[in-house]
Amino acid sequence: MTIEIRHLRSALAAAEHRSLRKAATASGTRAALLSKDIRLLEDMIGCTLFIRTPAGIRPTSHGVDFLHVARQIVHDVDMLANSPGSGARQTARRLTIGYYTSVSTGNLRATLGEFQRRHPTIPWKFVGGNRASLLQKVETGQVDIAIVTAGGLEWQDALLRLWSERCVVALRSDHKLAALPVLEWSLLRHERFLISTQDPGPEIADIIRHYLSVDVRAPNLVTHDTETQFLKPFVAENGSVMIDYESATGDGLTNIVYRQVLNGRQPVELRFVACWRADNPNPSLVRFLHLLRERYPDIS
């Protein structure tokens, strides 16, 4: 199961009103449905977000950190999904974009911002999910274009190489390695890594194994069946570290710092690509592809 924006909105409403009943009333739903959303969310991340009492609810310490990330994600999605030309939005065909990476900062956010400026009347929406499910939705026409990482990708239709992002390590600010401006992979050999089973987690796990497997000893990977950004608050909680990509560093979490990881003097990077069906007739997709090719010309 994938975390959806509605799950995050339910948790944020509950945190704001400190009452499931009041949050449900403000959200225009039933308390039982809002409570179900929150419990599904807690099951997916493996963490209790709220303490329930007869007087109401309040976030746990883990919940405070999680809600900080959730609030930023909802804010970013809302900001990107709204444009000045709302009165004319229904005249253009909607563009559906599949993704599973951060929109806090970086190339994806900048590209979408530019697309809005050029085409304010084109409505669009995000669809989340893992790479396999997104590509299947592209094939069936549910998603117009998917922005995914390229490692081990099998896609036989239209594809455009986009940007690369450097790998970084997320550390507690008081971690012994945090004092260094950049890190060699060898310095991370004895660390415990938090890894998501959801994309791009498996690709990140392969990168860690590639650089840190020594003889028969494998790196210490602790996997969780939740999205990468929702694991980040636990780095500061239990001293583990995470490998992430640079656009994910705009989350604003306290007590966490980011350091670039090098192989010798070379950065290790994740490559991103756009995948779509060449026979997709959506004119909004044509305009989006024109912008992508302009910003990221494929010279291969």
C-alpha positions in Angstrom: 0.0 0.0 0.0 1.2 3.5 -0.9 0.9 6.6 1.3 -1.5 9.0 -0.3 -1.9 12.7 0.2 -5.3 12.2 1.9 -3.6 10.1 4.6 -1.2 13.0 5.3 -4.1 15.5 5.3 -6.0 13.4 7.8 -3.0 13.2 10.1 -2.4 17.0 9.8 -6.0 17.8 10.5 -6.0 15.7 13.6 -2.8 17.3 14.8 -4.2 20.8 14.2 -7.5 20.2 16.0 -6.3 17.8 18.7 -9.6 15.9 18.2 -10.7 13.4 15.6 -14.3 14.6 15.8 -13.3 18.3 15.3 -10.8 17.4 12.6 -13.4 15.3 10.7 -15.9 18.2 10.9 -13.4 20.7 9.6 -12.4 18.3 6.8 -16.0 17.5 5.8 -15.8 13.8 6.5 -16.7 11.3 9.2 -14.5 10.7 12.3 -14.4 7.0 11.6 -13.0 7.5 8.1 -10.4 10.0 9.3 -9.4 7.6 12.1 -9.1 4.8 9.6 -6.8 7.0 7.4 -4.6 7.7 10.4 -4.4 4.0 11.5 -3.5 3.0 7.9 -0.8 5.6 7.9 0.6 4.4 11.2 0.5 0.8 9.9 2.4 1.8 6.7 5.2 3.6 8.6 5.3 1.2 11.5 5.0 4.0 14.1 2.4 5.5 16.4 1.7 9.1 15.5 -0.8 10.1 18.2 -1.5 9.4 21.8 -5.3 9.0 22.2 -6.9 10.1 25.5 -10.4 10.9 26.6 -9.5 14.6 26.3 -8.4 14.3 22.7 -5.2 13.4 20.9 -1.6 14.7 20.7 1.4 13.8 18.6 4.0 11.4 19.9 7.7 12.5 19.6 7.9 10.4 16.4 4.7 11.9 15.3 6.0 15.5 15.6 8.9 14.7 13.3 6.7 12.8 10.9 4.1 15.5 10.7 6.8 18.1 9.9 7.7 16.1 6.8 4.1 15.5 5.9 3.3 19.2 6.2 6.1 20.1 3.8 5.0 17.5 1.3 1.3 18.6 1.4 2.4 22.3 1.1 4.7 21.5 -1.9 2.0 19.5 -3.7 -0.6 22.2 -3.1 1.7 24.9 -4.3 2.6 23.0 -7.4 -0.9 22.0 -8.2 -2.3 25.5 -8.2 -1.6 28.1 -10.8 -2.9 31.6 -11.6 -5.1 30.5 -14.6 -7.6 28.5 -12.5 -10.6 30.1 -14.3 -9.6 28.6 -17.6 -8.1 25.4 -16.4 -10.9 23.2 -17.5 -10.5 24.1 -21.2 -7.2 22.2 -21.5 -6.6 18.5 -21.1 -5.1 17.5 -17.8 -1.6 16.2 -17.6 -1.0 13.3 -15.2 2.6 12.9 -13.9 3.8 9.9 -12.0 6.7 10.2 -9.5 8.0 8.9 -6.3 10.7 11.4 -5.4 10.9 14.6 -3.5 9.3 17.9 -4.8 10.8 19.9 -1.9 13.6 21.3 -4.1 15.6 20.3 -7.2 15.0 19.8 -10.8 11.5 18.3 -10.7 10.1 21.2 -8.7 11.9 23.7 -10.9 10.6 22.1 -14.1 7.0 22.0 -12.9 7.2 25.6 -11.8 8.4 26.6 -15.2 5.7 24.5 -16.9 3.1 26.4 -14.8 4.5 29.8 -15.8 4.4 28.9 -19.5 1.0 27.0 -19.5 -1.1 28.4 -16.6 -4.3 27.0 -18.1 -3.2 23.4 -18.2 -4.4 21.4 -15.2 -2.3 18.6 -13.9 -2.0 16.2 -11.0 0.5 13.9 -9.4 0.2 10.2 -9.1 2.5 8.4 -6.6 3.6 4.8 -6.5 6.6 2.6 -7.1 8.3 2.4 -10.5 6.7 -0.8 -11.7 3.1 0.4 -10.9 3.7 3.9 -12.4 5.1 2.4 -15.7 2.1 0.0 -15.8 -0.2 3.0 -15.5 1.7 4.8 -18.3 1.1 1.7 -20.5 -2.6 1.6 -19.7 -3.0 5.4 -20.2 -3.8 6.2 -16.5 -0.6 8.3 -16.3 0.8 10.4 -19.1 4.4 10.5 -18.1 6.5 9.0 -15.2 9.6 10.6 -13.8 11.7 7.7 -12.4 15.2 6.6 -11.6 17.1 4.8 -14.3 18.9 2.0 -12.5 17.9 -1.4 -13.8 15.1 0.2 -15.8 13.3 -1.9 -18.4 11.1 0.3 -20.6 10.7 -0.3 -24.3 8.7 2.8 -25.3 9.6 6.5 -25.4 12.3 7.6 -22.9 14.2 10.8 -22.3 17.3 11.1 -20.1 16.9 13.9 -17.6 19.0 15.1 -14.7 21.4 13.3 -12.3 21.4 13.9 -8.6 24.3 13.3 -6.3 24.0 10.8 -3.4 24.2 12.3 0.1 24.2 10.7 3.5 21.8 12.0 6.2 23.4 12.0 9.7 22.5 13.2 13.1 24.1 16.6 13.6 26.1 15.2 16.5 27.3 12.1 14.6 31.1 11.8 14.6 31.2 12.0 10.8 29.1 15.2 10.7 32.2 17.3 11.2 33.5 16.3 7.8 32.4 18.4 4.7 32.4 15.3 2.4 32.6 11.6 3.1 34.3 8.6 1.4 32.3 5.5 1.3 34.8 3.6 3.3 34.0 5.9 6.3 30.4 4.5 6.3 31.4 0.8 6.4 30.4 0.3 10.0 27.2 2.3 10.0 23.6 1.0 10.1 21.5 2.2 7.1 17.8 2.8 7.0 16.4 1.6 3.7 12.9 1.9 2.2 11.5 -1.1 0.3 9.8 1.4 -1.9 11.5 3.1 -4.9 14.1 4.4 -5.1 15.0 2.5 -1.9 16.0 -0.8 -3.7 18.3 1.2 -6.1 19.9 3.0 -3.1 20.4 -0.4 -1.4 22.2 -1.7 -4.4 24.5 1.4 -4.4 25.4 0.8 -0.8 26.1 -2.9 -1.4 28.3 -2.0 -4.4 30.5 0.3 -2.4 30.5 -1.3 1.0 30.4 -5.0 0.5 33.8 -6.4 1.6 34.7 -10.0 1.1 31.7 -11.9 2.6 30.6 -9.1 4.9 27.6 -7.2 3.7 26.6 -3.7 4.9 24.1 -3.4 7.7 20.8 -2.5 6.0 17.6 -2.2 8.0 14.6 -2.1 5.7 11.2 -0.6 6.3 8.1 -0.9 4.1 7.4 2.8 3.9 8.5 5.7 1.7 12.0 7.1 2.1 11.0 10.6 3.2 9.0 9.2 6.1 12.1 7.3 7.4 14.2 10.4 7.6 13.0 11.6 11.1 14.3 8.3 12.6 17.9 9.1 11.6 18.0 11.6 14.4 16.1 9.3 16.7 18.3 6.2 16.8 21.6 7.1 15.3 21.2 5.2 12.0 22.2 6.9 8.7 20.4 7.2 5.3 21.6 7.5 1.8 19.4 9.9 -0.2 19.7 12.2 -3.2 20.3 15.9 -3.1 16.8 17.2 -4.0 15.5 15.5 -0.8 17.7 17.7 1.4 15.1 20.5 1.5 13.0 18.8 4.2 14.1 21.3 6.9 14.4 18.6 9.6 16.2 19.6 12.7 19.1 17.6 14.1 19.9 16.1 10.7 22.8 17.2 8.4 23.7 16.1 4.9 27.1 15.2 3.5 28.1 14.3 0.0 29.5 10.8 -0.5 32.4 10.3 -2.9 34.0 7.4 -4.6 37.6 8.7 -4.7 37.0 12.2 -6.0 33.9 11.3 -8.0 30.3 11.8 -6.8 27.9 8.8 -6.9 24.7 9.8 -8.7 21.2 8.7 -9.4 20.1 9.3 -13.0 16.4 10.3 -13.6 14.5 9.6 -16.8 11.0 10.4 -18.2 9.0 7.5 -19.6 5.8 7.8 -21.7 3.9 6.1 -24.6 5.0 7.5 -28.0 1.3 7.1 -29.2 -0.1 9.2 -26.3 -2.2 11.9 -28.1 -2.5 14.3 -25.1 -1.5 17.8 -26.3 -0.6 18.8 -22.7 2.0 16.0 -22.7 3.5 17.3 -26.0 4.0 20.7 -24.3 5.5 19.2 -21.2 7.9 17.1 -23.4 8.9 20.2 -25.3 10.0 21.8 -22.0 11.8 18.7 -20.8 13.8 18.5 -24.0 14.6 22.2 -23.8 15.9 21.9 -20.2 17.5 18.5 -20.5 18.6 17.9 -24.2 19.5 14.3 -24.7 22.9 14.4 -26.5 23.4 10.6 -26.3 
